[in-house]
Amino acid sequence: MKLSKSVIAMLLPLALTACQSTTSSVDEYTLDSTSSAFSNTFKPYRNDTGVVDKFADLRIYQVMVESFQNGDDSRNYDTGYGPSDHKGDIKGIINAIPYIKDLGMNAIWLTPIFESAKEDEKNPSMLDATGYYTRNYYKVDRRFGDENTLKELVDTAHAHGLYVFLDGVFGHFRDDLVNTSPKGNKVTITKKCLGGNLQPYEPPKNTSCANFEDDGSSQKYMEEVARYYVKNFKIDGWRLDQAYQVPPIVLASIKKAVTDESSKVTYKDLKGEIVHPLAYLVGEIWSDNNTIRERGYGSDKEPILDSNFDFGLRYGLVQAFAMEEWGKKDNSAFRIHEALKYDENNLPSHAYPNLMITNHDLLRFGDLIQRAKYNDTYQNRIEIALSYLAIAHSGPITHYYGEEIGQEVPNFADRKDQMGYYDDHVARDNGKIANFTAQEQKTHDLLKFLMNLRSKHGSISNGKLEFVKLNRNIFAIKKTFKGDADIYYILNLSTHDSAKFNLTKDLVGNHELYKLDVNGNTKLTKNTLDEFEVTVKPLSFAVLSTSKD
């Protein structure tokens, strides 16, 4: 991962005043204006319509099908990578839909559900259990469910107000792929596969890749797959695995196929209204931002996809809050700003970067805290990471199952060799949606509160972002949206000192301010000048609003 190392000349000077604390435990700041340290170039940050953009408002809950929930004992892989018992299935996801909805999410992303191992194979492989090497794109894997179960899942999700996204692995598959579609389109199979660095690599045993240089045959095949699940199951779009394996012109054609097919399909939403599937596509291009732009976004004049996962910002966040998988850390708010500018300087303005803290190929954030040897501040770091995902980012977000309770694999950082788990699959552990410990329940309730705030406020999901304070320990922003309350998000990264802020009338105007938090780490009062003072404890955050809720 190549991230920019410039700190923008230690950042633009912010039009704020700051004075040092009169004690050794509280730093004091006066906040009186905003700064243009971030230019809000991306589409989610510059929505001035007063109408919330549905793409930007996506709150996606990602599940690893084979490990998340066991809903049917007759359908199991009983093998797989990572520490789960590998008994997950589609019925288990159906059972969890009320939980996912209650958490404040509005979409579900399933890892691949297409047939991998043949039904009569007695010893399916761990690779088959992941779903990421398909044998038949037109058949639901019988170890996960069947076509009726998938339809039940989509219908149940829609009835609860949740979109459903499937995982489209259109660049690689098993050697014995059923490579002729119902309409007669064929995939051209090759062993010349393309890696994340855009260099050829040897695929795993018994797997191959698609050769899209075949006069459009493979392209038509994958377009047909993408349309098939919209037409027949009414899914709302696709997450595109290793999207760099699919040429940009083909990605654009798949996007058009999904958009066209979605315009022909309808279903009833939570309110009973007739709607079309959302037709959202998000690419996984695990590389530097220049590659993500070239392979996944294109230019504003010639766009490819609207959305790709925001790896640049993700790595900046985990380095600021704990450490990244390869050991780099920079526990400062400057690192967050640098990552924001890295996105802004290297991605086109039509982009909807989709932010996550972790996924099925990364360590759980709790394991990164453990690896950084920050166990004494574990809960604080979990909470600030969840708060940033929920409040600071304008645009789609993806939340990986289990992160809402601070889930991690005990002792993984110290014992990975002995345990047999590795960084790219240790997060594939059993999902937990009930019987929480007191600490797990507290974390769950915090994220639920924050996600429901996000669902209510266009200022959060679609808001313009302005800085009100930035130094090594403080990341404070104001978010605004036409017709909605102003939101202030203040993050204190100091491990020792509380931070006290005086928000002047020059900043707040004549508005009232209300504290929106459930963690007790914020104290909001008024001073003798009728201005607001808020104190934020070490390694904590505050959410303030000009509205009570």
C-alpha positions in Angstrom: 0.0 0.0 0.0 1.6 3.3 -1.1 0.2 6.2 0.8 1.3 9.9 0.4 3.8 10.9 3.1 3.4 14.6 2.8 1.6 16.3 5.6 0.6 19.2 3.4 3.3 21.4 4.9 2.0 20.6 8.4 -1.5 21.4 7.0 -3.2 24.7 6.3 -3.2 27.2 9.2 -6.5 27.0 10.9 -8.3 30.2 11.9 -8.6 29.1 15.5 -7.0 30.1 18.7 -5.7 27.7 21.3 -4.2 28.2 24.7 -2.4 25.7 26.9 -4.2 24.1 29.8 -3.8 25.7 33.2 -3.5 22.3 34.6 -1.6 19.2 33.6 -4.7 17.2 32.8 -6.9 19.4 30.7 -6.0 21.2 27.4 -8.2 24.1 26.6 -9.1 25.4 23.1 -11.3 28.2 21.7 -13.2 27.3 18.6 -14.4 30.3 16.7 -14.3 29.5 13.0 -14.0 26.9 10.3 -11.1 26.1 7.9 -11.0 25.0 4.3 -8.4 22.3 5.1 -10.6 19.9 3.2 -12.2 20.9 -0.1 -15.3 18.6 -0.2 -14.7 17.6 -3.8 -16.4 14.3 -3.6 -20.1 14.0 -4.5 -21.3 12.9 -1.0 -19.6 16.0 0.5 -21.1 18.5 -1.9 -24.7 17.6 -2.0 -26.5 21.0 -1.7 -30.0 19.7 -2.8 -31.4 19.1 0.7 -32.3 15.6 -0.5 -30.3 12.7 0.9 -28.4 10.7 -1.8 -29.2 7.0 -1.3 -25.8 5.9 -2.4 -24.2 8.2 0.2 -26.6 7.0 2.9 -25.7 3.4 2.6 -24.9 1.7 5.9 -23.9 -1.8 4.8 -23.5 -4.7 7.1 -21.1 -7.3 5.7 -21.4 -11.0 6.5 -19.1 -13.9 5.6 -21.7 -16.5 4.7 -19.8 -19.6 5.8 -19.0 -18.3 9.2 -21.7 -15.7 10.3 -24.7 -17.7 11.5 -25.8 -21.3 11.4 -29.5 -21.4 10.6 -29.8 -24.8 9.1 -27.8 -27.8 10.4 -28.3 -29.7 7.1 -26.3 -27.1 5.2 -22.7 -26.7 6.2 -19.3 -26.7 4.7 -17.7 -27.9 8.0 -14.3 -26.6 6.7 -12.8 -23.3 5.9 -10.2 -20.7 6.7 -10.1 -19.0 10.1 -11.5 -19.8 13.5 -15.2 -20.2 12.9 -16.9 -23.6 13.0 -17.8 -23.1 9.3 -21.5 -23.8 9.6 -22.9 -20.5 8.3 -25.7 -20.4 5.8 -28.3 -18.2 4.2 -31.0 -19.2 6.6 -28.7 -17.9 9.5 -28.6 -14.5 7.7 -32.4 -14.5 7.4 -32.7 -15.1 11.1 -30.3 -12.2 11.8 -32.1 -9.6 9.6 -34.1 -8.1 12.5 -30.9 -7.7 14.5 -29.1 -6.0 11.5 -32.1 -3.7 11.0 -32.2 -2.8 14.7 -28.5 -2.0 14.7 -29.3 0.9 12.3 -28.0 -0.6 9.1 -29.9 -0.3 5.8 -28.1 -2.9 3.6 -26.5 -6.3 3.7 -23.5 -7.5 1.7 -23.1 -11.3 1.4 -19.9 -12.9 0.4 -20.3 -15.2 -2.6 -23.3 -17.6 -2.5 -22.8 -19.3 -5.9 -22.0 -23.0 -6.2 -18.4 -23.7 -5.5 -17.9 -27.4 -4.6 -20.1 -29.9 -6.5 -23.0 -31.1 -4.4 -21.7 -34.7 -4.4 -18.1 -33.7 -3.4 -17.4 -35.5 -0.1 -14.5 -33.3 0.9 -15.0 -29.8 -0.3 -11.9 -27.5 0.1 -11.4 -24.6 2.4 -11.2 -22.4 -0.7 -14.6 -23.7 -1.9 -16.1 -22.7 1.5 -15.1 -19.1 1.0 -17.3 -18.8 -2.1 -14.6 -16.8 -3.9 -13.9 -19.5 -6.6 -17.2 -20.3 -8.3 -18.1 -23.4 -10.2 -21.6 -22.3 -11.4 -22.7 -18.7 -11.3 -26.3 -19.7 -12.0 -26.7 -22.0 -9.0 -26.9 -21.2 -5.3 -24.4 -23.2 -3.3 -26.4 -26.1 -1.7 -24.2 -25.9 1.4 -25.5 -22.4 1.9 -29.1 -22.8 0.8 -30.9 -22.8 -2.5 -32.7 -20.4 -4.9 -35.8 -20.3 -2.7 -33.7 -19.5 0.4 -32.0 -16.7 -1.4 -35.4 -15.3 -2.6 -36.6 -15.5 1.0 -33.6 -13.6 2.2 -34.0 -10.8 -0.3 -37.7 -10.5 0.3 -37.3 -10.5 4.1 -34.5 -7.9 3.9 -36.6 -5.6 1.6 -39.6 -5.9 4.0 -37.3 -4.7 6.8 -36.0 -1.8 4.8 -32.6 -3.4 3.9 -30.9 -3.4 0.5 -29.2 -6.6 -0.5 -25.8 -6.8 -2.4 -24.2 -9.9 -3.7 -20.5 -10.5 -4.2 -19.6 -10.6 -7.9 -16.4 -12.5 -8.4 -16.2 -11.9 -12.2 -12.4 -12.2 -12.7 -11.6 -15.7 -11.3 -13.3 -19.1 -10.7 -12.7 -22.8 -10.5 -11.1 -24.7 -13.4 -14.4 -26.6 -13.9 -16.5 -23.5 -14.2 -19.8 -24.0 -16.1 -18.7 -21.6 -18.7 -21.7 -21.4 -20.9 -24.6 -19.2 -19.8 -28.3 -19.9 -20.2 -28.2 -17.6 -23.2 -25.2 -19.2 -24.7 -22.5 -16.7 -23.8 -19.1 -18.3 -23.0 -16.2 -17.4 -20.7 -12.7 -17.7 -22.1 -10.6 -19.3 -19.4 -6.9 -18.5 -18.8 -4.2 -19.2 -16.3 -2.8 -15.6 -16.9 -4.3 -13.9 -13.9 -3.9 -10.3 -12.8 -2.9 -9.4 -9.2 -3.6 -6.3 -7.1 -0.3 -4.8 -8.4 -1.5 -5.3 -11.9 1.2 -8.0 -12.4 0.5 -11.5 -13.6 0.4 -14.3 -10.9 -0.1 -18.0 -10.8 -3.6 -18.8 -9.6 -4.3 -21.3 -6.8 -4.5 -24.9 -7.7 -7.6 -25.9 -9.6 -8.5 -22.3 -10.3 -8.4 -20.0 -13.4 -9.3 -16.5 -14.5 -11.3 -14.9 -17.3 -9.7 -13.7 -20.4 -11.7 -10.6 -21.5 -9.7 -10.2 -24.7 -12.1 -12.5 -26.6 -14.2 -10.1 -28.7 -16.7 -9.5 -25.8 -17.8 -13.1 -25.1 -16.6 -13.1 -21.5 -18.0 -9.6 -21.0 -21.5 -10.7 -22.2 -21.3 -13.7 -19.9 -20.6 -11.6 -16.8 -23.2 -9.0 -17.8 -25.8 -11.8 -18.0 -24.8 -13.0 -14.5 -25.2 -9.5 -13.2 -28.6 -9.0 -14.8 -29.8 -12.5 -13.8 -29.8 -11.8 -10.0 -31.4 -8.4 -10.4 -34.1 -9.8 -12.6 -34.8 -13.0 -10.8 -34.1 -12.1 -7.2 -34.4 -8.3 -7.2 -31.0 -7.7 -5.6 -29.9 -4.1 -5.2 -26.4 -4.3 -6.7 -23.0 -5.9 -6.4 -19.7 -5.7 -4.6 -17.1 -6.5 -7.2 -14.3 -8.7 -5.9 -10.8 -7.9 -7.1 -12.3 -5.5 -9.6 -8.9 -4.8 -11.1 -9.1 -8.3 -12.8 -12.0 -6.9 -14.9 -11.0 -4.3 -17.6 -12.4 -0.9 -16.9 -14.5 -1.0 -20.1 -16.1 -4.3 -18.9 -16.8 -2.8 -15.4 -18.6 0.1 -17.0 -20.6 -2.3 -19.1 -21.6 -4.4 -16.0 -22.6 -1.2 -14.3 -24.8 -0.2 -17.3 -26.3 -3.7 -17.4 -27.2 -3.6 -13.7 -28.7 -0.1 -14.0 -30.7 -1.0 -17.1 -32.1 -4.2 -15.5 -32.9 -2.5 -12.2 -35.0 0.1 -14.1 -37.2 -2.9 -15.3 -37.7 -4.5 -11.8 -39.7 -3.3 -8.8 -40.4 -4.4 -5.3 -42.2 -3.1 -2.2 -40.0 -1.4 0.3 -40.5 -1.0 4.1 -43.1 1.7 3.6 -45.1 -0.4 1.1 -44.0 1.9 -1.8 -43.1 0.4 -5.2 -39.3 1.0 -5.8 -36.6 -0.1 -8.2 -33.5 -2.0 -7.0 -30.8 0.5 -6.0 -28.3 -0.5 -8.7 -25.3 0.2 -6.5 -21.9 -1.3 -7.4 -18.7 -1.0 -5.3 -15.3 -2.2 -6.5 -12.6 -3.8 -4.4 -9.3 -2.5 -5.8 -6.8 -3.1 -3.1 -4.1 -0.8 -4.2 -2.9 2.8 -4.2 -5.4 5.6 -5.1 -3.9 6.2 -8.6 -4.7 2.5 -9.5 -8.1 2.8 -7.9 -8.8 5.9 -10.0 -7.5 4.4 -13.2 -9.1 0.9 -12.9 -12.2 1.6 -10.8 -13.4 5.2 -11.1 -12.2 6.6 -14.4 -12.5 10.3 -15.0 -15.4 12.6 -14.3 -16.0 12.8 -18.1 -15.6 9.0 -18.6 -16.6 7.4 -15.3 -16.3 3.6 -14.7 -17.9 2.9 -11.3 -19.4 5.4 -8.8 -18.0 3.7 -5.7 -14.9 1.8 -4.6 -13.6 0.8 -1.2 -11.6 3.5 0.5 -8.4 1.7 1.4 -6.4 4.9 1.7 -8.5 6.4 4.4 -9.0 3.1 6.1 -5.2 2.6 6.6 -4.9 6.1 7.8 -7.5 5.6 10.4 -6.2 2.4 11.8 -2.7 3.9 11.9 -4.1 6.8 13.9 -6.2 4.8 16.3 -4.0 1.7 16.8 -1.7 0.3 14.1 -2.0 -1.3 10.7 -1.5 -5.0 9.8 2.1 -4.4 8.8 3.1 -2.6 11.9 2.9 1.1 10.9 1.3 3.5 13.3 1.1 7.3 13.7 -1.3 7.9 16.5 -2.2 11.5 15.6 -5.0 13.4 14.1 -2.6 14.7 11.4 -2.6 11.1 10.0 -6.4 11.3 9.5 -6.2 14.6 7.7 -3.3 13.3 5.5 -5.4 10.3 4.5 -8.4 12.6 3.7 -6.1 14.7 1.5 -4.6 11.7 -0.2 -8.2 10.7 -1.3 -9.1 14.2 -2.3 -5.9 14.7 -4.4 -6.1 11.4 -6.2 -9.7 10.4 -6.8 -12.2 12.1 -9.1 -15.1 14.2 -7.9 -17.8 11.8 -9.0 -16.5 9.3 -6.5 -18.4 7.8 -3.6 -15.5 6.3 -1.5 -16.9 3.5 0.6 -15.2 3.4 4.1 -14.7 0.4 6.3 -12.5 -0.3 9.3 -12.1 -4.0 8.5 -13.5 -6.8 6.4 -13.1 -10.5 5.9 -9.5 -10.1 4.5 -8.2 -7.8 7.2 -7.7 -8.1 11.0 -10.5 -7.2 13.2 -9.8 -3.8 14.7 -9.6 -5.4 18.2 -6.7 -7.5 17.0 -4.9 -4.5 15.7 -5.3 -2.9 19.1 -3.9 -6.0 20.7 -1.0 -6.2 18.2 -0.2 -2.5 19.0 -0.1 -3.5 22.7 -2.8 -1.0 23.6 -4.9 -3.4 25.6 -5.2 -1.0 28.5 -7.2 1.4 26.2 -8.9 -1.3 24.2 -12.5 -0.1 24.7 -11.7 3.6 24.1 -10.1 2.7 20.8 -12.9 0.5 19.7 -15.3 3.4 20.4 -13.4 6.1 18.6 -13.0 3.9 15.5 -16.8 3.1 15.4 -17.6 6.8 16.0 -15.5 7.9 13.0 -17.1 5.4 10.7 -20.6 6.4 11.8 -20.2 10.2 12.0 -17.2 11.7 10.3 -17.4 10.1 6.8 -19.9 11.4 4.2 -20.7 8.6 1.8 -21.4 4.9 1.9 -19.9 2.9 4.8 -19.5 -0.8 5.3 -19.5 -2.4 8.8 -18.1 -5.9 9.2 -20.1 -8.2 11.5 -18.9 -8.5 15.0 -17.2 -5.1 15.1 -20.3 -3.7 16.8 -19.3 -5.7 20.0 -15.5 -5.2 19.7 -15.0 -8.8 18.6 -11.5 -10.1 18.3 -9.6 -13.4 18.4 -7.9 -13.7 21.8 -4.1 -13.8 21.8 -4.0 -13.7 18.0 -1.2 -11.1 17.9 1.1 -13.2 20.0 0.1 -16.7 18.8 -0.8 -16.6 15.2 1.8 -19.2 14.2 0.7 -21.7 16.8 -3.0 -21.0 16.2 -2.8 -21.4 12.5 -4.7 -18.2 11.7 -3.3 -15.6 9.5 -4.0 -11.9 8.8 -6.1 -12.5 5.7 -8.6 -14.9 7.3 -8.5 -14.6 11.1 -11.6 -12.3 11.1 -13.7 -15.1 9.7 -14.9 -16.2 13.1 -18.4 -17.0 14.3 -20.9 -14.2 14.3 -22.6 -13.3 17.5 -25.9 -11.5 17.7 -27.2 -12.3 21.2 -26.1 -13.2 24.7 -23.6 -10.4 24.9 -21.3 -9.7 27.8 -21.9 -6.4 29.6 -19.0 -4.9 27.7 -20.2 -6.2 24.3 -23.7 -4.9 25.0 -22.3 -1.5 25.8 -20.3 -1.4 22.5 -23.3 -2.7 20.5 -25.6 0.0 22.1 -23.1 2.7 21.2 -22.9 1.8 17.5 -26.7 1.4 17.4 -27.1 4.9 18.8 -24.5 6.3 16.3 -26.0 4.5 13.3 -29.4 5.7 14.1 -28.1 9.3 14.4 -26.6 8.8 10.9 -29.9 7.5 9.6 -31.6 10.7 10.8 -29.2 13.3 9.6 -28.2 14.2 6.1 -25.5 16.3 7.7 -23.8 13.1 8.7 -24.2 10.9 5.6 -24.2 13.7 3.0 -22.7 16.6 4.9 -20.2 19.2 3.9 -17.1 18.8 6.1 -15.2 21.8 7.6 -12.4 21.6 10.1 -12.7 23.6 13.4 -9.6 22.3 15.0 -6.7 20.1 14.0 -3.5 19.3 15.9 -1.7 16.1 16.9 -4.4 15.1 19.5 -7.5 16.9 18.3 -9.6 16.2 15.2 -12.7 18.5 15.3 -15.1 19.0 12.4 -18.4 20.6 11.6 -20.8 19.0 9.1 -23.7 20.8 7.5 -26.5 19.9 5.1 -29.3 22.0 3.6 -32.4 21.8 5.8 -30.7 19.8 8.6 -29.1 20.4 11.9 -25.4 21.3 12.2 -23.3 18.4 13.5 -20.0 18.8 15.4 -17.7 15.8 15.8 -14.7 16.2 18.2 -12.1 13.5 18.7 -9.5 13.6 21.4 -6.6 11.2 20.7 -4.6 12.1 23.8 -4.1 9.1 26.0 -3.7 11.2 29.2 -5.3 14.7 28.9 -8.9 15.7 28.6 -9.7 18.5 26.2 -12.0 21.5 27.0 -13.4 23.5 24.1 -15.1 26.8 24.1 -17.4 27.0 21.1 -18.0 30.7 20.5 -21.0 32.5 18.9 -18.9 33.2 15.9 -18.8 29.5 15.2 -22.2 28.3 16.5 -24.3 31.5 15.9 -27.5 31.8 17.9 -28.1 28.1 17.9 -28.5 25.9 20.9 -26.1 23.0 21.2 -27.1 19.5 22.4 -24.8 16.6 23.4 -25.6 13.5 21.4 -23.8 10.6 23.1 -24.4 7.6 25.3 -20.9 6.9 26.6 -20.7 9.6 29.4 -17.3 10.9 28.1 -18.6 14.3 27.2 -19.7 17.2 29.4 -21.5 20.2 27.8 -22.2 23.4 29.7 -22.6 27.2 29.1 -20.2 29.8 30.4 -21.0 33.4 31.6 -20.9 34.7 28.0 -23.7 32.2 27.1 -21.2 30.3 25.0 -20.8 26.5 25.0 -18.1 24.6 26.7 -17.6 20.9 26.1 -15.0 18.7 27.8 -13.9 15.4 26.1 -12.1 12.8 28.0 -8.8 11.2 26.8 -9.2 8.8 23.8 -12.8 9.7 23.4 -15.2 11.7 21.2 -18.1 14.0 21.3 -21.1 14.5 19.0 -22.9 17.8 19.3 -25.9 19.0 17.3 -28.1 22.1 16.9 -31.0 19.6 17.2 -31.9 17.5 20.2 -31.9 14.2 18.3 
